[in-house]
Every structure is written in C-alpha cells, then in structure tokens.
Amino acid sequence: SHMKIKLNKITDINYFSSSCSKYYSEVIMTKQDRQIIDAKSLLGLYSLDLLRPIDVVIETDDKDVENNFYDFISQWRVEEE
C-alpha cells in the first residue's frame, strides 16, 4: 500500500519528515521516478522535485500503524495521475 502526496511548502516538508522520525520507528520511503529517499532524511527530501508528487510507503505488518500513518499523510494526498 502507498500514497501519493505533494509537499508544497517548506514547513510541510519539515513537518512531514520530523513527524516520520518522531512517531514512526518503521522504515518510510519516498519515491519519485527512480529516486528512493528515506522520509526521515530532510536533505534527501530536498533533493526531490517538490513541485511534483512523491510516492510514500511505510514498511510494516502492523495494520494499525499503517492506517494511522496514511491517515496522517492524507492531508497532503493528491490523486493518481
């Protein structure tokens, strides 16, 4: 399971990344084209083209954690193109 999001503002990027670090011990990856970046790496995120959507995946077998995470990031959700 994954979600496409768009982080339009610097504050969104910082908040997204710090929240991933603070609240989730799981591996969270962002993907754009061939680039795969750890969501907890702020510098990594800044290397993406943030004018375009990024794909986000959390690696967990815990459905509650997964649902909680996708609920949290749904504030930035964009429809699949």
URZI-V375456 format. One record per helix or strand of 2 or more residues. SS is the DSSP state (alpha for helix, beta for strand). FROM is the first residue (numbers start at 1). TO is the last residue. If there is no record, write none. Layout:
[[SS;FROM;TO] [SS;FROM;TO]]
//
This chain:
[[beta;3;5] [alpha;10;23] [beta;27;32] [beta;35;38] [alpha;42;46] [beta;54;59] [alpha;63;76]]
//
